[in-house]
């Protein structure tokens, strides 16, 4: 049984290395783009306030949608990182 377990660990090692590399790259990209995303969200929030005050409802919809897409992309990046973490933990726990 121990030999089979060692064989499975050796087979899964390249997959684990690829997943850890992807997680590392996502984290690195999120760190580098965090300030840019923050500035973009501040700009979108200011534009939303301006659109509400000046009653430009079509532009308001576009800015709300843009802000939602930005937040959604960041959420998906974090979700991918956590998913990869759980997969790697399951693979190394064999």
Secondary structure, DSSP 8 states (H G I E B T S, - for coil): -HHHHHHHHHHHHHHHHHHHHHHHHHHHHHHHHHHHHHHHHHHHHHHHHHHHHHT-HHHHHHHHHHHHHHHHHHHHHHHHHHHHHHHHHHHHT-
